[in-house]
């Protein structure tokens, strides 16, 4: 806003020789405006984008945020992490846009970058966006709705885009209005965090674990709801596109027993914390057991002895729980024979798993060589 339109009488000030009261007044008023508005006009929303050597996709992510929230007071906090500097090309494109802020860090780690972005951001609401994904215009409606509803967290579906086959599909949310259960059951879907907007106060300074490289979004979101109940708003329209591509992904190359141990221990600790705080329920126990069984089934050949113990622990929590993979939804009776089935299939699955890993590696290396 032009300060002269606020104070039109200033235009009538005369400047005596050697004195410039009008200029002095305008300068002081400008400083006053930035100080006061800088305090009172923090962004409504901060969109935090960690990025690592994917400048072509980063440009699309930033543009989607700016276009989706063109009518809102937002900031896009981009955190390039690691030694690569291709991001500087994208920075140059948005250098004149004050809404886009850049905070480079040397450590190449997505969780470290998210924590740094969270610390630097100032919005009343926060959302996280990976550099290879992008927001839809409907995300603006999600922001308006959470603001009007006074909810702590808004969660919405994602569109999954298979880049190789050029196919979109809707990723539905877990069918529950309990966000604790929804968070636990989100282990069966792609990055539910990407579809969420969080009230900053509801996050309560919860940071991302910097000792993990896989399941990081899942571990963070169950940590957000670990200490207290949150008021939830559930939307039925997609707000972000999750892109499945052939470039390197952590989920393909870093599945280790150590990663699974961290995930399993996080779920067990979370469930125990709920019980200790008197926040447990049969539905939440069933969700915790289902999460454990789902992960155990997906990676059982990785460490059969360890995941046998996980399956037994999950069945102690809820004997009726079953994995969330399609085959167990279609034939739920298989869950009662789960441990036996896993051991019978461990050999064939180990071989096919190795083939898939080799195929993904071959595709990713061929793309990098282009």
N, C-alpha and C positions, 0 to 999 in steps of 0.2 A: 504494500500500500504506500502511496506517495504521501509523505508527511505534510506536504503543502496543501493537500486536499483536506487534511485534518485540521490544519491551522491556516486558513486562507488569509487571515489578517496579517500574517507574517510577510505576505507579498507587498504590503503597504509600508513596511519599515524602510526608512531611508538610511543610507549609509553615509554618515559624516566622513569627511576626509580623514584617512588614516585609521578609521574604525569600521569594522564590518560586522555589526551585530546580527544581521540576518544570517550570514554564513556561520557565525559562532553558534547561534541558536539552533540552526539546522543540524550542525555537527553534534552538538550536545544531545539533541532530540534523537538523532540517529543512534548514538551510543546507548541512550536510555531504552530505545525501542528494542535493540538487539539483546540487551541485558534482561529486560523484563520478558520479552517474547521468548527468549531462549530458555527461560525458566518455565513459563506458562504454556508454551506451545511445543512441548515434546511431541514426537511423532505418535500417531495413534497406533501404528503397527510397525514392527521391525521384522524384516524378512532376512534371515541369516543364511548366506550361501557359502559353504566351504568349497574350495575348488583346488584341484590338483591336476595340472597338465591337461586340461580339457577346455581350451579356450574357445573352440568352435561351439561346444555345447553351452558353455558359460554365457556367451552372448545371448543365446536363445532364452536361457533362464532369467537373466536380468530383464530383458525386453518384456517377457511375459509378466513379470512383477510390476513393471512400470505401466504397462498397458492395462493390466487388470485393475490397478488402483490409481488410475489417472485422476480421479476426483477426490482422492483421500490424501491425508497428510501421513505419508509413509517414509521409511528409509530402507534402503537395500544395503545390507552390511555384507560385503564380500570379503572373504578371508582366504587369499591365496596361501597355500602352505607347501613348503618344500622348496627345492633349489630352482625349479623351472621358472622361467620368466615370460612365457608366451602370454600370460594373462595381461601383461602390460599393453598389448595391442588392444585388448578389449577396454582396458582402463582409459586409454586415449580416446576411444569412441564416446565414453560417458564422462569425460573430464569436466565438461561444462554443466553437468546435471548434479546439483547439490544433493539430490536424494540418494545418489549412489556413493557409498563411502568404502574406502579400501584400507584393509589392515593386514599387510603381509606378515607372515611369521615363517621362521626358518624350518621349524619342525614339520615334517610331512606326515601329518596324522589328522584325520577328519574330526575326531573327538576333541583334540586339542584346539583345532580351528573353530569348532562350534562353541566351545567354552570361551574362547577369546572373543568371538563375535557376540556372544551373549553378554559378556562383560562390557563391551564397547557400545552396545545398542542401548537405545533410550525409550523405545516404544512402550505404550501401555500394554499392548498385546505383542506376542512373539509367535513367529512360525519359522520352521526350518525347511529349506529347499535344497536338495542336492543339485549340483551343477549340471547333471545330465537329465534332469526332469524339468518340467515347466508348468506354470500355473494356468488355469483356465479363467475366463472372465467371471465365472460364477463364484470365484473365491472372494470377490468383492461383496456379494450377497451374504456369504458366510460371515464376513467381518461385521457387516451391519447387524446381522441377526444376533451374534454373540454380544455385541455392544448393547442392543436393546433388551436382551434377555437377562443380562447381568450374570451369565454363566461363567464358570471358571475355565472350562474347556469346551471347544466345539470340535466335533469329529465328523468327517464327511468321507464318502467313498473316493476311490481313485479310478482313473481310466488307465488300463495297462495297454501300452502300445508295443507290439512286437515289430521292431524296426526291420527285421529281416523279411518278414512276410507281409508287412504293411497292414496289420490287423489291430483294431482296437477292441478291447473287451472291458466290461465293468467289473471292478473288484468290490464285491459287497462287504459290508462290515459284519462282524460277529453279531448274531441275533440276540442281543441283550441290551437293556438300558442301564445296567450296572457297569460303570466304567472300569471298576476293578476287574470284573470278569472279562469285559471287552479287551482290556489291556493284556490279560493273560492269554486269551484265545487268539489274539492277533499274531501269535507265533505261526499261524497257518497262512497268513497273507503277507503281501509285500509292504513293508514299511508304513504302518498305519500312522506313524508320527507325521509323515508328509501331508496327510489330510487334516491335520489338527491346527487349530489356533489356540494358544494358551494365554490366559491372563497372566501377566508377569508376576503379580503377587501370588498367584496360585502355584507357580513353579517353586516358589520359596527358595530361590538360589540353588536349586538342584542342578549339579553339574554332570556332564557326561563323563563316564569312566574312561580315563586315558590309558588304562592298561589293557583295553580290549580293542580288537580290530574287526570283530564279527559279532552280530547280534547286538550292536551298540545301541541302535534305536529302540529295540525291544527292552533291553535292560534299563535304559534311561526312563522310558515311559512308565514301567512298573515302579520305578523309584519315585516318580512324581506323585503317584497315588498311594505310596506306602504309608505316609504318616497321618493322613487325614482324608476324609471324604471330600469329593469335589462335585460341584454342581455341573452337570453335563448337558450339552445341547447336541442332539444328533440330527444331522442333515441327511437327506436322501438323494442329493444330487452330487455328482463328482466335481472336484475343485482343482485337481492336479493330475497331470499325466506322468505316470511312472514308465520310463522308457527302458525296454529290454533290448539290449544291443550286444554285439559280439565283442566289444572292447573288453579289456580286463576288468573284472569285478572281484572284490574281496570275497564275496560269497562263493566264488568258484575256486579260488586258489588258496584260501586260508582255513579250510575246515580241518581242524586238528582236535585231538582229544582235550588239549588245554582249553581251547575255545568252548568246547561243549561242557567241560567241568565248570567253567565260570558261569555259563548260562544256567545249568542245572542248579548249581548252588544259589544263584540269584532267585530262581523260582521257589526253591525250598525255603530260603530265608524269608522271602516275601510272604509266603503262606504262613510261616511260623509267626511272623510279626503281626499279621492280621489276627491270628488266634490269640496271641498274647495281649493284644490291645482290645479284645472283645469285639472285633470287627469281622470275625469269621462267620461263614454261613455254609450251608450245604452246597449252594450254587457256586460259591467261590472256591470251595474245596474241589468240586467237580471240575471247575475251570483250571485249577492248578494241576490236577491229575491229568487232564486232557492235554495240557501244554507239555508236560513231561513225556507222556506217551507219544505225542506227535513228533517231538524232536527225537526221541529214542528210535522210533520207527524210521525216520528219514535218514539217520546216519548210523544205524545199528552195525553195519559191517566195519565201521571205523574202529570200534572197540567193543566187541561183543560182551565181554565180561562186565565192563563198566555199565553198559546200557542194560544188561540183564538186571543189575542192581537198581537202576533207575526205574525200570518197569515194575519191579517188585515194590519199590517205595511208592510209586504212583498208585498202584492197586491197593496199597494199605490206606492211602488217603481217601480213595473212592474206588470201591471194587467194581462199580458199574461204568466207570469212565472208559472211553476208548479213543484211539487216535482220530484226528480230524481229516485224514486223507480220505479221498472219495471211496476207496474200496471198503473202508470200515463204515462209512455212512450207508453204502448200498447193502453190505452184509455185516451188520453189527455183531452177529454171533461170532465172527472171527476174533473179536477182541478178547473173548474168554480163552482163546488158544494162542494169544499173541506171542508169548515167550517161545512156545514150541515152533510156531510159524517162522519167527525171526531166525532161529537156529537152523531150521531146515533150509531156509532161503539164503543164508549168509554167504555160501559159496558162489551161487549164481549172481547174487547182487554185487558181491565184491568184484567179480569180473566185469559186469556191465558198468559198474561205477567207474572202474579204471578206464574203460573204453570211453565213457562220456567225458571224463577229465581230459583224456588225451585229445578228443575231438574238439573240446572247447579251447584247449591250449593251442591246437593247430590253427583254428580259425582266428584266435586273437593275435598270434604271431604273424599270420599272413596279412592281417589288416595293418599291423604296425609296420610291416615291410613295404606297404604301398606308398 
